[in-house]
């Protein structure tokens, strides 16, 4: 009887240890010098260019932290310094002004494909129309991005579009457990219903062809949130003029005014 009790106790202790234990991921070795990071940001990222000198230093520090936490690798290509810094910038831009130290705890790897891919993660063959995707299931914790779309998002800076920012906004949305266009971790409870109502109104306007917002935003509330967030960070001036209420809510969600960065 005592032996059985000891065995049962041992099983319970082991189960508790397994339940609580989480493997510690080793930091990714930073292979880009801080000076190189600063130069690449200055050359390629308009958002960074608009920051004050002190904020530029903070942005660079957050870039370095991200690059030491998340592995960025190419599939069918070699991810160079520019690719890695642009991925990191896409991650930091939406969270830069958040008051608490936000980290993408739901992301371990970013995989760069040469161009578009399909829903089976193939970048060759037919039906390749995906530019970015946040993984789920066995791909949970991973993000896939088209290298071409990543670079184009920072090369063309007046088209309201940035694929990588779009995908990182999905991760922010996902952080409360549901990708539903309502970032409950970032939006006070009293604003949730008005935000949902505003999304519905804007989606209907898109469907009636009465909006300049990318029609893809009408696909779902989660896609609406990601698409208008691209707009917010790429063309805040235009969004504020054409959609002041949307601009106001996104300012509240991200706690920043890109126009005044």
C-alpha positions, 0 to 999 in steps of 0.5 A, a space after each residue: 500500500 505504501 509502495 503504491 502511494 509512493 509511486 502515485 506521489 512520484 507520478 503526480 510530482 513528475 506530471 506537475 514538473 512537466 506541466 510547469 517546465 518550459 524549455 528556455 530558448 537560447 538567444 539568437 546570436 546577433 550577427 549584425 553590428 549596431 552601426 550596420 543596423 542604424 545605417 540600414 534603418 536610415 536607408 530603408 525605413 521612413 518610420 525610423 527616419 522621422 524619429 527623434 535621435 533619442 527615439 532612434 536609439 530606443 528603436 535600434 535597441 528594440 530591433 537588437 532585442 528582437 533579432 536576439 529572440 527570433 530566428 530569421 532564415 531564408 528558404 530557397 534564398 539567403 536572408 541578408 542583413 537588409 532582410 533581417 532588419 526590415 523584418 525586425 522593423 516591421 515587428 517593432 513599428 506596431 509596438 514601439 509606443 506601447 507602455 509595457 515592454 511588449 514581446 512577441 512571445 508567440 513567435 520563434 521563427 520568421 521564414 523568408 520565401 523568394 516570392 509568393 507561396 500557396 497554402 501548402 507553403 510551396 513557392 513553386 507551382 500554381 496557385 501561389 498568391 500568399 505574400 505572408 502568413 502567421 503559422 498555426 498548428 504544427 507551424 505555430 510560432 512561425 511566420 512566413 513572408 515573401 522576401 519580395 513583398 517584404 522589400 517592396 513594403 519599404 521601397 514603395 512608401 505611399 501605397 498604404 501597404 506593407 505585408 510584413 507589418 500586416 502579419 505582425 499586426 495579426 500576431 498582436 491580434 492573436 496574443 489575446 487568444 483569438 485572431 478576430 480584429 479586436 486586440 483586447 490586450 491593447 484596447 480598453 474594454 469600453 472601446 471594444 463594442 464601438 470598435 467592432 461597430 466601426 469595423 462593420 460600418 467600414 467593411 460595408 462601405 468597402 463592399 459598396 465600393 465607397 472606400 479607398 481602403 484595400 478591398 481585402 479588408 472586407 474579407 473578415 474583421 481580422 483582415 480589416 484590422 491588419 489592412 487598416 493598420 498598414 494604412 495607419 503606419 504607411 500613410 497616417 496623413 491620408 488616413 487621418 484626412 479620409 478616415 479620422 475615426 479610424 485614425 483615432 481608434 488606431 492611435 488609441 490601440 497602438 498608443 502612437 501618432 505616426 505623423 508626429 513620430 
